[in-house]
Amino acid sequence: MFVTSPIDDLHSVRDYLRYASSKFAASPLFFGHGTDNVWDEAVQLVMRSLYLPLENNTLFLDARLTREERELILERIDRRVNERVPLAYLLGEAWFMGMPFHVDQRVLVPRSPIGELIENGFQPWLADKPVERILDLCTGSGCIGIGAASVFIEAEVDLSDISADALEVAESNIELHGVRERVRTVQSDVFENIKGRYDIIVSNPPYVDAEDLSGMPDEYRHEPELGLAAGEDGLDIAHRIIAGAADHLTPGGLLVVEVGNSWVAMDEAYPDLPLTWLEFENGGDGVFLITEPDLRQWQASS
């Protein structure tokens, strides 16, 4: 039986939005890498494949596409459905704090709720403390540190990661956002190669425990396991951050760490540590904050 390709029947932007929506709705996709529903996923795939805006784009809906454009979109729809590749990897970009970032399978897809905290200037916890240095520990693509640099426009920011591959991606994002004068990368296993003290240390480290890792949707299999897995309880890296952070914080500095679903294990592991678990208007949880004085006091009493 001869089957024609949909490329012969679909011609406009509107056609491909409808087609992508239908294919996604009929597939067991998991949405957790930038969108949370079929329609937004379709809009992002089609529009960004064509370098068109995600908003105020109705002018383009009836525009006809070249064959090359149609082939590209169909290929990406096929890979999203059949290979379960996260959309950000297909596009080579993800958005964080309203800013675009280069991403590929060397780094996790940005999705941390910490962006909301950065946009709010770490208030009210930072108060009037001046911020001269920021460390983004386990930086991946560099989105958290570069996002912080966009808010604290006079601060120097270090992007640190154990992965040289991840730091190559972070370097590309430093260039993308033109922050080379204030932002640099440092290859380090947690604090191993970190020098000096910082007013803010912020980290979205690996925090997925063994049970959650084994049951993750197929989309996560495309992300580097180095950026996800953190031992049986998901706290292998968090333990090391807690142990070393005080020696790298300025007086009154802040430590902010995301541990996701491992927050229960974190609370159980540190019952006397005065952690503040943050709440976010735009969703997300599993992020704690602690000040340098509280961290030192706890260390002294432990």
C-alpha positions in Angstrom: 0.0 0.0 0.0 1.4 3.4 -1.0 1.3 6.0 1.8 1.8 9.6 1.0 3.8 11.9 3.3 1.8 14.6 5.2 4.3 17.0 3.6 2.1 16.9 0.5 -1.0 17.9 2.4 0.3 20.4 5.0 1.4 23.8 3.7 0.8 26.6 6.2 2.0 27.4 9.7 -1.5 26.8 10.9 -1.5 23.3 9.2 1.6 22.3 11.1 0.4 23.7 14.4 -2.7 21.5 14.0 -0.8 18.5 12.9 1.8 18.7 15.7 -1.0 19.1 18.3 -2.8 16.0 17.0 0.3 13.9 16.9 1.3 15.0 20.4 -2.1 14.4 21.8 -2.2 10.8 20.4 1.2 10.0 22.0 2.3 9.2 25.6 4.5 12.2 25.8 5.8 13.7 29.1 5.8 17.5 29.3 8.3 18.7 31.8 11.0 20.5 29.9 9.6 23.9 29.3 5.9 23.4 28.5 3.2 21.4 30.3 0.6 20.8 27.5 0.1 19.7 23.9 -0.7 23.0 22.5 2.2 25.0 24.0 4.6 22.2 22.9 3.3 22.4 19.3 3.5 26.2 19.2 7.0 26.2 20.5 8.2 23.4 18.1 6.7 25.0 15.0 7.3 28.6 15.7 10.9 28.3 16.9 11.8 25.9 14.1 10.8 28.8 11.8 12.5 31.4 14.0 9.1 33.1 14.5 8.0 34.7 17.8 6.0 32.7 20.4 3.6 35.6 21.0 1.9 38.1 18.7 2.4 35.7 15.8 -1.1 35.5 14.2 0.2 37.4 11.2 2.2 34.3 10.2 -0.4 31.6 10.7 -1.5 31.3 7.1 2.0 31.8 5.7 3.0 28.9 3.4 6.2 27.1 4.2 9.0 26.0 1.9 9.6 22.3 1.5 12.8 22.5 3.5 10.9 24.1 6.4 8.2 21.5 6.2 10.7 18.6 6.2 12.5 20.1 9.3 9.2 20.4 11.2 8.0 16.9 10.3 11.4 15.5 11.3 11.2 17.2 14.7 7.7 16.1 15.3 8.7 12.5 14.5 11.7 12.6 16.9 9.6 14.1 19.6 6.9 11.4 19.3 9.0 8.3 18.5 12.3 9.0 20.2 10.8 11.1 23.0 13.5 13.7 22.6 12.8 16.8 24.8 11.8 19.7 22.6 14.6 21.9 23.9 17.2 19.5 22.5 15.4 19.4 19.1 15.4 23.2 18.9 18.8 23.7 20.6 17.3 26.3 22.9 15.4 26.7 26.1 14.1 29.7 27.9 14.8 30.7 31.5 13.8 34.0 33.2 12.5 35.1 29.8 16.0 34.6 28.3 17.0 32.2 25.6 19.8 29.7 26.3 21.7 27.3 24.1 21.1 23.7 25.3 22.0 20.3 24.0 22.3 16.8 25.5 25.5 17.8 27.4 23.3 19.7 29.9 20.0 19.5 31.6 17.1 21.4 30.2 16.6 24.5 32.4 13.5 24.3 34.5 14.4 25.5 38.0 11.9 27.6 40.1 15.0 29.4 41.4 14.5 31.8 38.4 11.6 33.4 40.3 13.8 34.0 43.3 16.5 35.6 41.2 14.0 37.9 39.5 12.9 39.0 43.0 16.5 39.8 43.9 16.6 37.1 46.6 14.4 39.3 48.7 13.5 39.5 51.5 16.3 37.3 52.6 19.1 39.4 51.1 17.8 42.6 52.6 20.3 45.5 51.9 23.4 43.3 51.7 25.5 44.3 48.7 26.2 41.6 46.2 29.7 41.6 44.7 30.3 37.9 43.9 27.8 35.1 43.1 28.6 31.4 42.6 26.4 29.2 40.5 27.4 25.7 41.6 26.7 22.8 39.3 25.8 25.3 36.6 25.0 23.1 33.6 24.0 25.5 30.8 24.8 28.5 33.0 21.2 29.7 33.1 21.0 30.4 36.8 24.3 32.3 37.1 23.7 34.3 33.9 20.2 35.0 35.0 21.6 36.3 38.3 24.1 38.4 36.4 21.2 40.0 34.5 19.7 41.1 37.9 22.8 42.0 39.8 24.4 44.0 37.0 27.6 44.9 38.9 28.3 41.5 40.4 31.0 39.0 39.3 29.5 35.6 38.7 31.3 32.2 38.6 29.7 29.3 36.8 31.1 26.0 38.2 30.6 22.5 37.1 32.5 19.2 37.2 31.6 18.5 33.5 33.9 20.1 30.9 31.1 19.4 28.3 28.6 21.4 30.4 31.0 24.3 30.7 31.4 24.4 26.9 27.6 25.0 26.7 27.8 27.6 29.5 30.6 29.4 27.7 28.4 29.6 24.6 25.7 31.2 26.7 28.1 33.7 28.2 28.8 34.8 24.7 25.1 34.8 23.7 24.3 37.2 26.5 27.4 39.3 26.2 28.5 39.0 29.9 32.1 37.9 29.4 33.4 40.8 31.4 31.6 39.7 34.6 30.9 36.0 34.2 33.4 33.1 33.9 33.4 29.3 34.1 35.3 27.2 36.6 35.7 23.4 36.4 35.3 22.1 39.9 34.0 19.1 41.7 31.7 21.0 44.1 34.1 23.3 46.1 37.3 21.6 45.1 38.6 24.4 42.8 36.6 27.2 44.2 38.6 30.1 45.6 37.4 33.0 47.8 34.0 33.9 49.2 30.7 34.8 47.7 27.7 36.8 48.8 25.3 34.3 47.2 25.9 30.6 46.4 23.1 29.2 44.4 22.9 25.6 43.2 20.7 23.3 41.3 22.8 20.1 41.7 22.0 16.5 40.8 19.3 15.4 43.3 17.4 12.5 41.9 17.4 9.5 44.1 17.8 5.9 42.8 14.1 5.1 42.9 13.0 8.2 41.1 15.8 7.8 38.5 14.7 4.3 37.6 11.1 5.4 37.1 11.6 8.6 35.1 9.8 9.1 31.8 11.7 8.4 28.6 12.3 12.1 28.0 14.8 12.2 30.9 16.9 9.4 29.4 18.2 12.0 26.9 19.6 14.2 29.7 23.1 13.5 31.1 22.8 11.2 34.1 25.6 13.1 35.7 23.3 16.0 36.1 20.5 14.0 37.6 21.7 11.0 39.8 22.7 11.7 43.3 22.8 8.4 45.1 20.3 6.4 47.0 18.6 9.3 48.8 19.4 12.0 46.2 21.6 14.0 48.5 25.1 12.9 47.6 26.0 16.4 46.3 23.8 18.3 48.7 25.7 16.8 51.7 29.0 18.1 50.2 27.5 21.6 49.6 26.3 21.8 53.2 29.7 20.7 54.5 31.7 23.3 52.5 29.4 26.3 51.9 30.2 28.3 55.1 33.9 28.5 54.1 32.9 30.1 50.8 30.3 32.6 52.0 30.8 36.1 53.0 29.4 37.2 56.4 25.6 37.3 56.1 25.8 35.5 52.8 23.1 33.2 51.4 23.1 29.6 50.3 20.2 28.5 48.0 20.0 24.9 46.9 17.4 22.9 45.0 16.9 19.3 46.0 13.5 18.7 44.4 11.7 15.5 45.6 14.6 14.8 47.9 13.5 17.5 50.3 12.0 15.0 52.6 15.3 13.1 52.9 17.0 16.5 53.4 14.8 17.4 56.3 15.3 14.0 57.9 19.1 14.1 57.4 19.4 17.6 59.0 16.7 17.9 61.7 18.5 20.7 63.5 19.6 22.7 60.5 17.5 25.8 60.2 16.5 25.6 56.6 13.9 27.9 55.0 11.9 26.0 52.4 10.8 28.5 49.7 7.4 28.9 48.2 7.0 30.0 44.6 4.1 31.8 43.0 4.8 30.2 39.6 5.1 26.6 41.0 7.9 24.5 42.0 9.3 23.3 45.4 12.2 21.6 47.0 14.4 24.7 47.3 15.9 25.6 50.6 17.7 28.8 51.8 20.0 29.2 54.7 22.2 32.2 55.8 25.9 32.0 56.6 25.4 32.8 60.3 22.8 30.1 60.7 25.1 27.6 58.9 28.1 28.5 61.0 26.0 28.3 64.2 24.7 24.9 63.3 28.2 23.6 62.4 29.5 24.9 65.8 26.8 23.0 67.7 27.0 19.8 65.7 
